[in-house]
Structure formats: C-alpha cells, structure tokens
Amino acid sequence: MQPENSADRSTENAFQSGPFAGLNIVDVSGTVATSYACKLFADYGATVTNVEPPRGFPTRSLKPFLPTQLSATHQQQRPISAMHGYLHCNKASVVGDHNNLAAEPAVGAADLVVFDPKTLPHTDSLADIKVNTCAISWFGLTGPYAQYQGSDGAIYALSGFMKGIGEEAGPPIIPSGVQAQIVGGLSAFNGALGHLLGQLMGNLEQPFALDNSILEANMCLTDLLAINAFNKNPLPPRMGINRFPPTYPLGIWPCKDGWLGVTALTPSQWKAFCELLSLDDFTDVSFFNASVNRLASADVIEPAIIQALATYSAEELFHKGQALRIPLARVPTMEELFAVDQYVSRQAFSSISMHDTTFLAPSIPFRLFATPPHFGGRVAALGEDNSTQANV
Amino acid sequence: MSTDKLLNGLRIIDLSMGWAGPLAARNLADMGAQVIKVESCTHFDWWRSWEATPEWVADNGAEKALPYLSVNRNKLDITLDLESPTGRQLLLDLVAKADAVIENYSGSVLPKLKLDYPHLKAVNNELVMVSMPAFGSTGPWANYRAYGSTVEHSSGLPHLTGSSHQPPTMQHVALGDAIGGLNGTAALLSALWHKQKTGRGQFVDLSQVECLIPLGAEGVLHQSVHGSPPPRRGNDHPDFSPHGVYPCEGEDQWILIQISSEEQWLALQGVCAHLGRFGNNEERVTHRAELDKTLAQWTSNQHSTVLMQQLQSAGITAATLHNGLSLLEDEHLHARGYMQWLDRAFVGKQPHPSLPFRNGKKASPLNNPAPTLGQHNKQVLGGILGLDDTELEQLQLDGIIGNKPTLPI
C-alpha cells in the first residue's frame, strides 16, 4: 500500500534519542489508552511504530478535527483528527495485517507490543514469538465485566468517581473527554516500564504478558471511598457543585476579573483566608478551626465568602493569598491557559505539525533534565513508513 | 519472578507527604523496590492529620489515618529531624547509598535545609531525584503552594466539566494528587531506566498541574484548532442520544446509559419497549430532552446493577454508579482479587487496592502494611548506616529520632 501522504520528513530519526533510545515499542490497536502509553515512550526517544489497519487507527476518527478546508486541500476522504496528532507525534506508521501480527516485521523486532484485546482479538500468535505484551482494556482480561461495553463514562461510574460530581439532587455529571483512557494509558506505561526495568536488572527472565485494567487504573482516585466505607466512616453523599468533604472552604467563585479557586484546609490557612477577605465574623471562632465544622456550616459561611470575593481581583488575591501560604488559584479558561506566564515559561504546551499545519497540545508533564523530552513533533501519515518497515 | 520482586535491588528515599508523592513511591515499593520514607516527629506526614491535637497524639491518631495507610504500604519508615545538623547528615549518608530520592515539598523548603538536588548530588553523583511541586521547579510560581484541588483549579479542566449555566466544575476533592502520583511513578521509572542503562543519575522536574492538562487534551486541542473552547454540554453527547445518567430504584441510585450506534439503539428498544417513537439518531438528538425523560421513567423502577447486567447482555454501554460500599461488593473487582487485605497495628485488617497491572491472571501480592512512625529506625539507621544501639539511644534522647508525634508548644 502507498502511504496517503508521503511528504518529506525532514526530522527523520531525529526523535530517536533520550532515555528510551533503542527501545522498540509497537502499538497494534490505536485506542486512546494504548496510544497514550506509547506516546510516553515516544516522547522520551523510543522508536514507536503504529501497525495500523488499512482504515487507520480508531484515534484518526476522534474529535476535534482540523478545519475542513485543510482536509479538502489534502483531498482527504474524512476529517483529520487533531487528537490523533496529539497522541501520535514522533511515531512511525505502517499498514499491517492484523490477522497475522507475528509476521509483521515491526512486531518481530519489538521489545514491547501494546494492544487492546477488544479491537484486536487475534493476538494469540504473539505468544509464539515470545514478545513482551501489554494488553490495555476497559475492565481487564478476566472477570464478569471482561466482555462488557466500556467507555470513559462507564469507568467514571463503576469506579465511584462520578457519583460525587454535580448537584445534590442529581443527576451526577459525566466528566468530559477521554480522561479515563489517558489515566489507563499512563498506568499501563508504568506497568510496562516497570517490567522492562525488571528485565534489564535481571530480575525477570521470561517475556511478560501484562493485563492492564483501565477501571483499576482509575480507582487510584476512589480507593479511599471503599476503604472509608469498610471502616464504617463513609463519605457523605454528593453535596453539590464544587463541594467535596472533608475540605471547606473549597470551591470556584467569581471575582471582578475572573474565577478564583479556593482551598483552605488547615486552621492557619482558614485564619489567613478570613483575614485576607476581612471575614471578621469567622476569624477567631475556634469551632471553625476544624474543616468538617466549616463544611457543616457552609450555608452560613459561603454567602459571606461570595460577597467578599466579588469585590476583589482574582489575579491580585491569587498572588496575595499565595504569599500568605493559602493555596489559592486562578481558574483559567481554555483561552487563558495558553497565556498563563507560569505555563509559558515552562513550555507546558508544544507545537504539533500535521498536514502542513500546526497546533498546540499539552507537553509531557515530567522533565528529565539531562535527557529532555521532545516538545511537540511531527505526525506520520497513514502508512508513511511502509517502505522503511520493508527493510527491517 | 513475580511483580512484587521486579525492582529488588533499588533503594528509594521518599521525602514526600500527602497523597501524590507517597503514591508515586508506593507503586515502586509494590514492585519490590526498597522505599524508605523519612518523616520527623515534629514534621510528620501531614496526611496523618492536618489538625493534630494532644488528644489525637494520646489516642495514637497518627497510626490510624486511613489515607496514610493506603499510600505507604510496603515501605520502611524512619524519623529524622532534618533541621538538626545530625539529622541532616544522617539523611545525606542514606542518600549516598540510594538510587533515587522523591519529594513533593513546595519549592523553597529543601533549599532552606540545604537538601536540594545540588547538595544531594554532592554525596551521590549517580542519584536520580524526582521533585514534584505543584507548579514545577521552575517559573515564577515555582514556590507556590497547592493541594490536589488547587492543581485541578489551575489546569483548565473545570471549564470543560458540567453545563454552561454552572460555574467551572470540579470533579474531585484532590484530583491533582492521584494523577500527579501516577506521573511521579512514570518519572521515577524513566530516570531509573536511564540510570540502569548508563550509570548516570539526573534531576527530574514534575509539575502536578501539567499532569492534569493531558486529561483536558480535548479542550486544549479544540481551543488551539478552532480558537474557541468546546461547549459545556453537561451529560449530553453532541452526536448521539440517549446519553446520560438516569435514576434507578432507591435513594441516590443511578445508571449510565450511552448509545453510540443504531445497533445499540435497536438493542435498547428490545429491552425497553417504550422508545420506538423516537426514530433515528438525528430525531433522537433533536428530541433528547423528551427521550431522556421517557428513559428516566423506565429506569427509575429498576435496580441499577440488575439493569446494567441486562443492558450489557444486549451489547449496550451501561454502568451502575458505585459508592464506597458498593465498590466493596462489586462482583467483578471481587473476582479479580482487586482488594487485598493486610493486618496492621492499631487498625486491624484493612482493604488495599492491588496494582492496576498484573503479569498473568493473578494480582501481584501486597506484602506489608504501612509502617508506624519511625518503625524502622533501627533497621535502617543500624542496618544500612551501621549505627549501634548506643548511638541510636542518643539520637532518641536528642529528639532526632522517635516514634511519637510531637506538637509545637
């Protein structure tokens, strides 16, 4: 098959440096979770090869898409996914036979093959070539839900995450986007790298076959719900928007120039917060030293907080509060996010190059100083590296 | 060799507190690394309590904090007063024999103690050090403070959640902590991989806020590509209906139902006969409010778990909304042995979540509960640094080590 876009790749092999240089990782499924796990390897220099079906990975169909006129320019038959670009920059793309993966050259040369068993049921042959594998699925490979239909929403529901979000009367709110899959991919990266490191240290001699459950990965956010319930100290039911026990005040409230995020947990933070806003009625009330008591009295405290905040600048309060060791925060909109000086100074967003256009995407959040990551990069077109693979 | 012994031979000094840093280190402890947690009697992990009182100390409250127990299992624990020259030197001696250090103090703390990376590197040139302050170690906010909630506030995520008529909406009391912890594990492993390959250590800087930004990638990309944020639609899907959370029998019982194909829609009609009049997807999206109301009337008389099983059997994406108690009773988690049980002084047998990855069918075993304060002073300071009993007694007398929290007078 000819690549759909064989534009010159001036950065060929330029990304094969960093701590993972020399590691060959293969993604044969292209879900958000498998893609994100492999992206973390690619960001630090592994050679990551996407073995895609002729139609391309599922991530190519994810919103948001690049503007339609750009798609038309490139005579695409379908929109071009910016989400695919974010997840797959600095990777190679070949089109392969998913019914005979063991025969794919990239798979044969791999240190690790990452897959979703639901999108790729024919992985039995991988056992014949004794390659390390990393299965990432919604609910894991075993158990009563193994064949269930999954989604990010289903993970938020079954992990206990969603029930605490939203108005008291409900319904609970479904978190946006593909967060559960990103967390699942991150956790699978940890599992795979831990096992690869174990092999490198000589602690693990046999190839491994990892079973990663996206549900279990996301339960790091909710395990405490179960532990508290076991100890007969369950957290109270949903308490309303931005109200989560045991912390109070906790919330996002409007100021003159935007939204301010407030958290005051310890007695000293609460006292400083009251002094900052001149909430004199509450400052020295010892009953309010305990966060749970403030939470129980939120109906009394909150109107005073809202009234006071409305008279201040959020930007000013943020810096003043931080100087007083109160963890206040600006709550930037998507538009404001790109201009926050802290994030600009750290290059928290980097440029992705895809089909002659560029856009900003999140950079990798951890930085190895001596072996820095790639910031942004270029996205391979479907099958762009077919000829390279033929020479493996 | 099983997963719980994978990283045998690695020694990590854990200076972190709260949730994020301890979780990052715990994941390596669960994989067999020797993780030595360092607290002090005056500056103990604040997750033991942020409102400590004399009564709490007398009641051994420091040993009963459930969140602390969860993220510190499989570790050793020592106490060292790092503000004393002797305590600081003992930490340096330990760092000299370690592979990595992890910490999540706000930016100014370790430099004041002269225990930041340059000082630690001076005693161990091959050291990996992962620093994970809320906003990262560089930039104008490097010394700013945050909890997991502050991290969520700062990430942009609240502007993607909920409906346009609601304020920016948080998802969790401390979203930044657990996600920061997973990224901290990734950072440690990446640098340790490089060290194992080359023999070289390095400093690793992790921003907990930047850890959350990928979770909002859809919004970031939409803003960048279209110049506007994605609309906040609540539980509605822009392209499909029905898609939402519907009430079930009992108080605060709910089920998630998401139809994403005509095949699933036909299957749903096979289970719920009242839906035929809503037509194709385009018509359903147009009349989604009426459809949601009809569907909610139907679900409200049904048990959420039974209904989930029925809908999933028909190939429909559906999930009951768990709370803490129902998580403990979930048949799937039970079948996979997800919760393991560890006996611990002061609190008895407690549930512990397994690692979310397993090599084979069984969850990797968890071996040791969280240590008590200073439980391993003798094992670590004696066994690793060679201090004898007399020296340890003197450290105790001088208040440099101990086993009980001390509150400021």
Interface residues (C-beta under 8 A of the other chain):
Chain A: P19 F20 Y36 L40 Y44 K63 P64 F65 L66 P67 A82 M83 Y86 F139 G140 L141 T142 G143 P144 Y145 Y148 Q149 G150 S151 G153 A154 I155 Y156 A157 L158 S159 G160 F161 M162 K163 G164 I165 G166 G170 P171 P172 I173 I174 P175 S176 G177 V178 Q179 I182 V183 L186 S187 A188 F189 N190 G191 A192 L193 G194 H195 L196 L197 G198 L200 M201 N203 L204 E205 F208 A209 L210 D211 N212 S213 L215 E216 A217 M219 C220 L221 T222 D223 L224 L225 A226 I227 N228 A229 F230 N231 N233 P234 L235 P237 R238 I241 N242 F244 P245 P246 T247 L250 G251 I252 W253 P254 W259 G261 T263 L265 T266 P267 N289 A290 S291 Q322 R325 I326 P327 L328 A329 R330 V331 P332 T333 M334 E335 L337 F338 D341 Q342 Y343 S345 R346 A348 F349 F359 L360 A361 P362 S363 P365 F366 R367 L368 F369 A370 T371
Chain B: M1 T3 K5 L6 L7 N8 G9 L10 L23 N27 L28 M31 G32 W50 E51 L66 P67 L69 S70 V130 F135 G136 T138 G139 P140 W141 Y144 R145 A146 Y147 S149 T150 E152 H153 S154 G156 L157 P158 H159 L160 T161 G162 Q166 P167 P168 T169 M170 Q171 H172 V173 L175 A178 I179 G181 L182 N183 G184 T185 A186 A187 L189 S190 A191 L192 W193 H194 Q196 K197 R200 Q202 F203 V204 D205 L206 S207 Q208 V209 E210 C211 I213 P214 L215 G216 A217 E218 G219 V220 L221 H222 Q223 S224 V225 H226 S228 P229 P230 R232 G234 N235 G244 V245 Y246 P247 D252 W254 I255 L256 Q258 S260 Q264 Q312 G315 I316 T317 A318 A319 T320 L321 H322 N323 G324 L325 S326 L327 L328 D330 E331 H332 L333 A335 R336 Y338 M339 V347 Q350 P351 P353 S354 L355 P356 F357 R358 N359 G360 K361
